[in-house]
Amino acid sequence: MQYWIPKALAVSVLVSLSGCSVFINKAHDERNYRTHEPVKAPASLSQPAQDPVYKMDVGQYDNNPEATNYRPPAQVLTIAKGSWVEETDKQARIYFDKNDGIADLDEFLWDTIKSVLADNNAGTTKEDKLLGIIETDWYSIIKTEEGFWWWGDEVNDDLEKFRFTIEEKSHQRTASLRVELIDFKGDKTITDLLKQQLEVRALNQVVSEFDYRYRQLEVDMRKRQGIISLEMGFDNKGNAALVTEQSYDAVFDRFSGFLERLSFSIVEINPDTGLITADYTKPETSVWDSIWGDDVAQLPIDEGQYQILVSKTKEGGTSLTWMDDKGETLEPGTMNGLQQALEAALIQRGIKI
């Protein structure tokens, strides 16, 4: 019996895992590069002949243990709808066009800046709406990450003061936002590159918040336009149902396609009775789906076959009565959870039914 094989394997694994702590490589410590001197012959021998054509000077290298920062200038992110920059602009500045739904572009930008400062727990020392200027108190735009156990270095966060300037065009359809670093306090030496990176970092935070707030505004506009109108109610027989103000024809034509996007497989559609039969399978989700925005909403119902009865209401709208495979109407509690999940899916995809 070769009982020693498992032990040998275990020892080899332990040695390989602990290799970093056992074998210390000092070859590149403090960048200790040595120059190469010419060959020196012993006193009893002649120096080798060397063709002057191929003679090279001995290389000299600086021994600089400190790393040099070669990071490029930061880039303004035009991720918000209607935002753009001028390529030759040397300042931390971005332009916003007035999108649909924004009543006052200046006011929208002002509220966005105030929201960002609130998230950073930053106060202000000057607020002038007429001139469109906000000057901040001290706060840290870049937070130092906490290290693990004793490996974390104690580094104090740098503190900055910024000036945000909003300038609206005379036609009031475009406004620019410029950020300037007006004061700095920290261990680092402020350079033109660091100043530019800090200003763009502060500007990009506002751009991201602008993008988020406008997306929320678009959702509210869709609701007001009736794109998202599913509510809890009752059908003409008094059963708990999802109710919308839209017409029967518009809902019946589009609802089956919406179900297919939510992991339903359509089995049968009866246009005479308005009955849709579909099989539901819970979708498989992954981290990549959530990253790319392809994740499918999970509905609060079990897998299986369902019947959805699309009917006209007395008020002129449309009701959606959900039943199981036996034709039994789903409980009001289940219908309430289903309504919230369907509404969230409609909001996420901006689908009109």
Beta strands, then each sheet from edge to edge (+ up, - down):
strand 1: 83-84
strand 2: 92-97
strand 3: 124-128
strand 4: 133-136
strand 5: 159-168
strand 6: 174-185
strand 7: 231-234
strand 8: 240-244
strand 9: 264-270
strand 10: 275-280
strand 11: 304-312
strand 12: 318-323
sheet 1: 1+ 2- 6+ 5- 4+ 3-
sheet 2: 7+ 8- 12+ 11- 10+ 9-
end
